[in-house]
């Protein structure tokens, strides 16, 4: 996943090319089975946005993460338990 660190932009998901920032990826990802998001580790350097909010079929959910709590250098990142039904278009948008 790639985040541009620009307010109210959708994160880009890898489309199989390896780098969603350069391959353009997609603004959503869909799985053929039910999935659960348990962990996200981000690289430091996010400056202009504070969090990432998850959406299901482009509708807001109650789930999101704050960047500072999910950086790769932390060994005690908060556990996530965000479930999505199969076929759901999962997307994420940056916010303040």
C-alpha positions as CSV (number, residue, x, y, z in Angstrom):
1,X,0.0,0.0,0.0
2,X,1.2,3.5,-0.8
3,X,0.0,6.7,0.9
4,X,0.8,10.1,-0.7
5,X,0.6,11.9,2.6
6,X,-2.0,14.3,1.2
7,X,-5.2,15.0,3.0
8,X,-8.3,13.1,1.7
9,X,-6.4,11.0,-0.9
10,X,-7.0,7.3,-1.3
11,X,-4.1,4.9,-0.6
12,X,-2.9,3.0,-3.6
13,X,-2.8,-0.8,-3.4
14,X,-0.2,-2.9,-5.2
15,X,-1.6,-4.4,-8.4
16,X,1.1,-7.1,-8.6
17,X,3.8,-4.9,-10.0
18,X,5.5,-4.5,-6.7
19,X,5.4,-0.7,-6.1
20,X,1.9,0.9,-6.1
21,X,3.4,4.4,-6.2
22,X,5.0,3.8,-9.6
23,X,2.7,1.1,-11.1
24,X,-0.3,3.2,-10.2
25,X,-1.9,0.2,-8.5
26,X,-5.5,0.7,-7.6
27,X,-7.5,2.7,-5.0
28,X,-9.1,-0.5,-3.7
29,X,-8.4,-4.2,-3.2
30,X,-10.9,-7.1,-3.3
31,X,-10.4,-10.6,-2.0
32,X,-12.4,-13.7,-3.0
33,X,-12.7,-14.8,0.6
34,X,-13.5,-13.1,4.0
35,X,-10.4,-11.3,5.3
36,X,-9.3,-9.8,8.6
37,X,-6.7,-7.1,8.9
38,X,-4.6,-7.8,12.0
39,X,-1.5,-5.5,11.6
40,X,-0.2,-2.5,9.6
41,X,3.4,-1.3,9.9
42,X,4.2,2.0,8.3
43,X,7.6,3.6,7.5
44,X,8.2,6.9,9.3
45,X,8.0,10.1,7.5
46,X,4.3,10.8,7.3
47,X,4.0,14.6,7.9
48,X,0.8,16.1,6.5
49,X,-1.7,13.5,7.6
50,X,-2.4,11.9,11.0
51,X,-4.4,8.8,10.2
52,X,-5.7,6.4,7.6
53,X,-9.5,5.5,7.7
54,X,-10.7,2.3,6.1
55,X,-13.7,2.1,3.9
56,X,-15.8,-0.8,2.7
57,X,-17.3,-0.4,-0.8
58,X,-16.3,3.3,-0.6
59,X,-18.4,3.8,2.5
60,X,-16.7,4.9,5.8
61,X,-16.2,2.3,8.5
62,X,-15.4,2.9,12.2
63,X,-11.9,1.6,11.7
64,X,-8.7,3.5,11.2
65,X,-5.1,3.8,12.3
66,X,-3.0,6.7,13.6
67,X,0.4,6.7,11.8
68,X,2.5,7.3,14.9
69,X,1.1,4.1,16.6
70,X,1.9,1.9,13.6
71,X,5.5,2.7,12.6
72,X,7.8,-0.2,11.8
73,X,10.1,0.6,14.7
74,X,7.5,-0.2,17.3
75,X,7.3,-3.7,18.6
76,X,4.0,-3.0,20.5
77,X,1.7,-1.8,17.7
78,X,-2.0,-1.9,18.6
79,X,-3.6,-5.1,17.4
80,X,-6.2,-4.7,14.7
81,X,-9.2,-6.9,14.1
82,X,-10.9,-5.4,11.1
83,X,-13.0,-7.8,9.1
84,X,-14.2,-7.5,5.5
85,X,-16.6,-9.8,3.7
86,X,-15.5,-11.5,0.5
87,X,-15.9,-9.3,-2.6
88,X,-15.9,-6.0,-0.6
89,X,-13.9,-3.2,-2.2
90,X,-11.5,-2.3,0.6
91,X,-10.0,1.2,0.4
92,X,-8.4,3.7,2.8
93,X,-8.3,7.5,2.9
94,X,-5.9,9.7,4.7
95,X,-7.2,12.3,7.1
96,X,-6.0,14.9,9.7
